[in-house]
């Protein structure tokens, strides 16, 4: 198993991520850290770990997370690659559980995801809230909301394990600033023998720290709208409407432009099949700022975690 971790200028965080990979119950692995540009502090921190399973590549220039992940896949030595973002952690049984799911699936080229614990400054949530139903189109599972909050269906980079051969055939899209794992998953599912399966156990800790800059807070909605139009042949009309109104819509809402509002609404109606939930979500993301929406989400979705459940302890430090 090859573990690929892209990073830059966050030595304390990447060391935590690396240690969680080294703590896996699956002992036969290598940890490949791709340092996305000159970064002496990270090189020094990795050198202090003192485990021969860890190696790193320091790129001459920064190319962004997708480029760094592709570089890691190119130099990986194992049959399988699992991705870990530098600010996330794995639980110890993550890789062993996913590898068992892959072998039992009967799928020639399985993409194996898992549920995760999402930690915010206010709550700890389990996402996705469900796994795909039998026969459910994967694009609808990943895009369509059945309530007002994101997370019914979901895939996040640190949960993904996939065959190295598939990742080399279908690399991450260089330059795509948002929706990287969704884009890669949808493109990979077009290949023969590929399917998406899930471990139902939460196996990753995703730190959604709203006080720390991260790529998911960037909102390049014009690029995302171009991506959506290019992606239309890979998704159902139901999924297309949901992506336009909830995903791209949440990015575009910061523009406060009536023209953009109606353009996105028209895009969803022309090429998709919006539901009542899509319309409500669309109005919500335009009328309620992102910060208060997150507070409300954490309050309602975090209640079940607070009732008689101890907080999850991190796997490694």
VENVEN-V40145 format. One record per backbone hydrogen bond with DSSP energy under -0.5 kcal/mol. NH is the residue of the N-H (numbers start at 0). CO is the residue of the C=O. E is the energy in kcal/mol with one decimal. If there is no record, write none. Layout:
nh: (NH & NH)
co: (CO & CO)
e: (E & E)
//
This chain:
nh: (1 & 2 & 2 & 3 & 3 & 4 & 4 & 6 & 13 & 14 & 15 & 16 & 17 & 18 & 19 & 20 & 21 & 22 & 23 & 24 & 26 & 28 & 29 & 30 & 31 & 31 & 32 & 32 & 33 & 33 & 34 & 34 & 35 & 35 & 36 & 37 & 42 & 43 & 44 & 45 & 46 & 47 & 48 & 49 & 53 & 54 & 56 & 58 & 58 & 67 & 68 & 69 & 70 & 71 & 72 & 73 & 74 & 75 & 75 & 80 & 81 & 82 & 83 & 85 & 87 & 88 & 90 & 93 & 96 & 97 & 98 & 99 & 100 & 101 & 102 & 103 & 104 & 104 & 105 & 108 & 109 & 110 & 111 & 111 & 112 & 112 & 114 & 114 & 115 & 116 & 117 & 117 & 118 & 118 & 119 & 119 & 124 & 126 & 126 & 127 & 128 & 129 & 135 & 140 & 141 & 142 & 143 & 158 & 159 & 160 & 161 & 163 & 166 & 167 & 168 & 169 & 173 & 175 & 176 & 182 & 183 & 184 & 185 & 186 & 187 & 188 & 189 & 190 & 193 & 194 & 196 & 196 & 198 & 199 & 202 & 203 & 204 & 205 & 205 & 206 & 206 & 207 & 207 & 208 & 209 & 211 & 216 & 217 & 220 & 223 & 224 & 225 & 226 & 227 & 228 & 229 & 230 & 231 & 233 & 234 & 239 & 240 & 241 & 242 & 243 & 244 & 245 & 246 & 246 & 247 & 248 & 249 & 250 & 251 & 252 & 253 & 254 & 255 & 257 & 260 & 261 & 262 & 263 & 264 & 265 & 266 & 267 & 268 & 269 & 270 & 271 & 272 & 278 & 279 & 280 & 281 & 282 & 283 & 284 & 285 & 286 & 287 & 288 & 292 & 293 & 294 & 295 & 296 & 297 & 298 & 299 & 300 & 301 & 302 & 305 & 306 & 307)
co: (79 & 0 & 29 & 1 & 81 & 2 & 31 & 33 & 9 & 10 & 11 & 12 & 13 & 14 & 15 & 16 & 17 & 18 & 20 & 91 & 24 & 26 & 0 & 52 & 2 & 29 & 30 & 54 & 4 & 31 & 32 & 56 & 6 & 33 & 34 & 59 & 38 & 39 & 40 & 41 & 42 & 43 & 45 & 45 & 50 & 30 & 32 & 34 & 56 & 63 & 64 & 65 & 66 & 67 & 68 & 69 & 70 & 71 & 72 & 161 & 1 & 159 & 3 & 5 & 84 & 204 & 202 & 90 & 92 & 93 & 94 & 95 & 96 & 97 & 98 & 99 & 100 & 101 & 101 & 192 & 106 & 194 & 109 & 160 & 110 & 196 & 198 & 200 & 126 & 203 & 115 & 124 & 116 & 205 & 117 & 122 & 117 & 115 & 124 & 150 & 150 & 151 & 132 & 136 & 137 & 138 & 139 & 155 & 156 & 111 & 80 & 78 & 162 & 163 & 164 & 165 & 171 & 172 & 174 & 178 & 179 & 180 & 181 & 182 & 183 & 184 & 186 & 187 & 190 & 108 & 110 & 194 & 112 & 197 & 114 & 114 & 88 & 116 & 203 & 86 & 204 & 118 & 205 & 206 & 207 & 208 & 213 & 214 & 218 & 219 & 220 & 221 & 222 & 223 & 224 & 225 & 226 & 227 & 230 & 231 & 235 & 236 & 237 & 238 & 239 & 240 & 241 & 241 & 242 & 242 & 243 & 245 & 246 & 247 & 248 & 250 & 251 & 252 & 255 & 256 & 257 & 258 & 259 & 260 & 261 & 262 & 263 & 264 & 265 & 266 & 267 & 236 & 274 & 275 & 276 & 277 & 278 & 279 & 280 & 281 & 282 & 283 & 286 & 288 & 289 & 290 & 291 & 292 & 293 & 294 & 295 & 296 & 297 & 299 & 301 & 302 & 305)
e: (-2.5 & -0.5 & -3.0 & -0.5 & -2.5 & -0.5 & -2.6 & -2.3 & -2.6 & -1.9 & -1.5 & -2.2 & -2.9 & -2.5 & -1.7 & -1.6 & -2.5 & -1.3 & -1.5 & -2.6 & -1.0 & -1.6 & -2.3 & -2.9 & -3.8 & -0.6 & -0.7 & -2.5 & -2.3 & -0.6 & -0.8 & -3.0 & -3.1 & -0.8 & -2.3 & -0.5 & -1.9 & -2.4 & -2.2 & -2.6 & -2.0 & -1.0 & -1.4 & -0.6 & -2.1 & -2.6 & -2.5 & -2.9 & -0.7 & -2.2 & -2.6 & -2.3 & -2.1 & -2.2 & -2.3 & -2.2 & -1.6 & -0.7 & -0.8 & -2.6 & -2.5 & -2.0 & -2.2 & -0.7 & -1.8 & -2.0 & -2.5 & -2.0 & -2.4 & -2.2 & -2.7 & -1.8 & -1.9 & -2.5 & -2.2 & -1.8 & -1.0 & -0.6 & -0.6 & -2.7 & -0.6 & -3.0 & -0.6 & -3.1 & -0.6 & -2.9 & -1.2 & -0.9 & -3.7 & -3.2 & -0.6 & -3.3 & -0.7 & -2.8 & -0.6 & -3.0 & -2.7 & -2.4 & -0.5 & -0.7 & -2.5 & -1.2 & -2.3 & -2.3 & -2.5 & -1.0 & -2.5 & -2.2 & -1.8 & -1.8 & -2.5 & -2.7 & -1.9 & -2.0 & -1.6 & -2.9 & -0.7 & -1.5 & -0.6 & -2.8 & -2.3 & -2.3 & -2.5 & -2.2 & -2.5 & -2.1 & -1.2 & -2.0 & -1.4 & -1.0 & -2.8 & -0.5 & -1.8 & -0.6 & -2.4 & -0.5 & -3.0 & -3.2 & -0.6 & -0.5 & -0.7 & -2.4 & -1.1 & -1.6 & -0.8 & -1.5 & -2.0 & -1.5 & -2.1 & -2.1 & -2.5 & -2.1 & -2.4 & -2.5 & -2.2 & -1.9 & -1.9 & -0.9 & -2.6 & -1.3 & -2.7 & -2.1 & -1.7 & -2.6 & -2.4 & -2.5 & -2.6 & -0.9 & -0.6 & -2.7 & -0.8 & -0.9 & -1.2 & -2.7 & -1.6 & -0.9 & -2.1 & -1.4 & -0.6 & -2.3 & -2.4 & -2.3 & -2.5 & -2.0 & -2.4 & -2.2 & -2.3 & -2.0 & -2.7 & -2.0 & -1.5 & -1.7 & -1.8 & -2.4 & -2.8 & -2.6 & -2.2 & -2.4 & -2.6 & -1.3 & -2.1 & -2.6 & -0.5 & -1.8 & -2.3 & -1.8 & -2.3 & -2.6 & -2.7 & -2.0 & -2.4 & -2.9 & -1.4 & -0.6 & -1.4 & -1.1 & -1.4)
//
